[in-house]
Amino acid sequence: MKKIIVVFTILLTNVIGFSQTYNVGFYNFENLFDTIDDPKKDDAEFLPNGAYSWNSKRFEEKLNHINKVMDEMGPLLVLGMCEIENKQVVYNVLNYSNKYKKTHGVVHYDSPDERGIDVGMIYDSTKLKLLKSGNIRFTLPGKEKPSSRDIVWGKFLSKKDTLFVMVNHWPSRRGGADDSEKNRIEAAKNARHFIDSVEQKNPKYKLILMGDLNDYADNVAPMMVAEKLTEMICKESGEFGGSYLHDGEWNVLDHIMASPGLRGKKGMKATVGSGKILSPAFLIEEYKGKKQPFRTYVGPKKYLGGYSDHLPVLIQVKL
């Protein structure tokens, strides 16, 4: 009888092992700068003597906060991130983690963003093998040279599956949503071109696009990508109806989209309906009777010591 139980346990463990569930997420860190002056970056405000009085104590508190959010999001197969100053701050995040320090690798490229912020990702190197990575650089309409965040991508191998992950932080709505829309459309064109090139090589491609797109799902630029990918994050994914609060209204600026190949019956797949906007109590504060993200700053002079002005988003992926 004992032998039968042991054999059954081994078989059950093997079956479960072939269908393990992990999370793929995205989080806007809200200005994760270090405290060191970089002459190549516009980081003067985020120095100890800068407008934000950004010192080691506040930086370390930010790192601890990010790790608290990551623990809430886990187990993380991939985490895309934006508003990071450089590659080193990503390693700083990992070095503060008891859970991911020894298991996760980093994909990052310096971008020509005028504010000095980049995008990047960490990935579970025990589950994914990084085959290749790169960055997509583009010039915005009316500009003579690139001045926005790159789109960073990684190509990973998981058993027999190849997975592409694209991390985005599209141009802001500064100057008005309508007037700035052409900039996000340019970002979408470049993202779409990459997706089309991957599909051309493999019609059953597996790809996840994520990021702060600075647009809602029904805006032109995200819809250009959604023609190829399925949006996994919607208003119903969270308790407040969005990942970001603007002028008292919640909506989704932080997106995760998955290719049709991730909805197949075999291999790696994204779980249908698994999209979530996380809002644990520690990420939320109340201001004038309205709940909102508990952010780090409100303007340069008011340090709140919170987390971010965006909420994290994630989907489930089965390996």
N, C-alpha and C positions, 0 to 999 in steps of 0.2 A: 504493500500500500504506500509506504514511504517513497519507494522508487517511482511509483506512478505520479505522486504529488510533485516530486523533484523534476521529473521529465516535463510535466504539465507547466510548471513554473518557468522552466527554461524556454519552452515553446512560446508561452505567453509573453515573456520578456522580449524574445526575438521579434514577435509580431508587433508589439508596441514600439520597439526600436525602429521598425521600418516606417512608422507613421508618427514621428515626434513632432510636436507643435512648438513653434517659436514665433516671436513677434518681430515685425519689421516696422520701425517707427521713424518719426521725424519730429524735431524740436528746434524752434527758434530760440537760441540761448540769450537773446537780447544783450548785445554788446559785451561779449566775453573778450575783453582786452587784458593783456598782462600789464605790469607796472613799469615796463622798460621802454624807453624812448626809441622808436624805430624811425630813422630819418626818411625811410622809403614809404612810411605809412602816415596817414593823417590821424595820429593817435594822441595829439597834444592835450585834448580834453580829458583823456583817460590816463593821466599821470598823477602822481601824488600832489603836484602843485598845479594841476589842471582844473578845469571848471567842475569836474565831477569828484575831485579829491579822491581819485582812485588809488588806494593804497593796498599793501599786502594783506591786511586784515580783511578788507572788503573782497579782495580777489579770492582769498581762501574760503570765505563764507560762500561766495558764488560757486566755487568748485564743489563744496559740500552740498549745496542746494541742487546743483545739476545731478550729482550722484544720487541724491534722494529721489529725484524724478526718474532717473534711469532704473533704480530699484523698483519703482512703481510700475515701470513700463515692461520689465523683464518677463521671461528670458529673452534677451535681445540677440537676434541673428544679425541684424543690421540696424544701425541708427544713423540717419542722415541729420545734419545740423547746419545751421547758418548763423551769421553774425559772430564769427570767430575771427580773431585777429591773425592767427598764424597756426602753423602745424604744432608748434610747441604747446599752445594752450590746450590742444586736443589731448596731447600726451599728459599734460597736467591733470586734465579731467580723469584720465585712466589711472594715473598714479594715485589718485585719491579714492579709487574704487577697490574694495576688497573682492568684488564679484568679477570684474572684467579686466583687471590689470594684467593678468597673465594669459588671458585667452583671446583678447581682441587686438586686431591690427588697425592701422589708420590709412585712409586714402585722402590726400589733400594736395591742392595746388594753389600757389599764390595767384590771386586775381588782380586786375587793374582797377578794382572798385575805388571810386573817389573817396569813400569814407574809410578805406583801409580794412574792409571786412571780407571774409571769404566764406565758402561752403566746404563741407567735407563729410566724411562718414567714418564710422568704426564698424568692424565686422568680426564675427566669431571665426577665428582662424582654425578652430578645431572642427568646424563644420563646413567652412567654405575655403577653397583655395583660390587666392587672387591670381588670375591668369594675366590680366592686363588692366591698366587704368589710363585715364586721360582727361583732358579738359577741353570744353568747347568754348571758344572765345569769339565774340561777335561785337560789331560796332553799331551803336544805336543810330537811328535816323538823325541827320543833322550834325553828327559828331565826326571828327576826323580820325579818331583812334578809339579803341575799346576803353570803356570807362565804367563798366558794370561788372557784376559778379559773373564768373565763368559758370558753366554747367559742368559739374564733375561727375565722371562715371567710372564704374568698376565692372569688370567682367569676371565672374566667379564660377568655380566648378564645385558641384555638390553631387558626389557619386557620378551618375551619368548625365546629370542635368547641368546646363550652362545657364547662368542667371546674370542679366545685366541690371545694374542699379544706377539710376540717374538722380543726382541731387541738385536742386534748383533754388535760386533766390532771385526771382525776376524783379525788374526795375520797379521802383515805388510809384505811388500815386501822387507824388509831390507835383504841385502845379495843377492838380485836378485829375480825376479819373479819366475823363474823356480826352483831355489834351495829352496825357501821358500814355494813353492806351497803345499808341504806335510802338512804344518801347517794349511793352510786354508782348506785343504781336511779333516783334523781331526776335525776342527770346523764344517764343513758341515755334517760330519758323525753324530755328536752329535745332530745337529739341525734336521737332517733327522730322527733320531731315535725318537726324541720327537714328530715330526709330525706324524710319523707312529703309535705311541702309541695313539695319539689323534684320528686318523682316525679309528683305530681298535675299539675304543669304540663308535664312531659315524661316519659312512661313509659320512654323510652330514655336517661334521664339518665346522665351520667358524673360520678361522685362518689367521692372517696377520703376515708375517715375514718382518722385516725391519732392516736396518743397513748399516754401512760402512763395506762392505765385503772385501775391499782391492783387489777386483778382478772385472773383466768385465763380462758381461752376458754370453759371449761365453767361459769363462774359466771353468775348470773342476769342481771346488768346487760349484760355483753358479748353474751350470747345474744339480748337484746332487739334489739340493733343487727344482729347476724348473721342475724336473720330476713330482713333486707333486703339485706345486703351479704355478700360472701365474705371470710372471714378469710384473709389472705395469709401471716401469720407463725404458725409452729407450732414445737413442740419440735424437729422435724427440720430447721428452718431454720438451726440453728447447731450447732457442735460440742459444746456443753455442755448442750444441751436447754433453753435459756432465755436471757432477756435480763437476768435479775436473780437474785441469790442470796439466799435467806432461810432462816435456820436450817439452813444446810448443803445446801439443796435448790435446784436451778435450776428456773425456770419462766418463762413468758412473761407479762410485765406490759405490754410495749410492743407495740402492735398496729398493723397497717395493714390496712384492709378496703376492698374495691373493689366498686362497683355492677355489676350485670349488663351495663349499657351499655358497660362497659370491656372486655367479653369478646366484643364483636361483631367482624364481619369488616372493617368499614370504619372509617376514621378512627382517632383515638387509642384505644389499647387497652393494658391491663395484661398483661404476659407471664405466662401460667399457670406456676406453680411457681417463680417468680423470687424469692419472698420469702427474705430472708437476715437472719440475726443475725450481724453482723460481730464478729470476735474476733481481730484481729491481735495479735501477741505483745505489743506495747507497751500494749495495753489490759488485759492480764491480769497478775496477780501470784499468787504462791503463799503461802498462810498455813496453817501447821500441816498441810502436806501436801495442802491443798485449793486448787484454782485458783479465783480470784474476780476480779471487776472491780477494776482498779487505780484506786481512788477518790482524791479530793482530800484528804479528812479521815477520820479515825476518831475521832469526838468532837471537841470544840473544841480540845483541847490537843495532839492528835497530827496534825500536818500531814504528809501523805505526798507531796504534790506530784504526784498522779496525775491521772486524767482525769474519771471519773464512776463512780458506783455502779451505773449501767445501761450496757448495751451498745447500740450503735446498730442500727437495723433499716431495711431498705429493700426496695423492689420495683422492677422494670424496667417502664418505660412506653415504648411506641413511638408516635412522632408520624408 
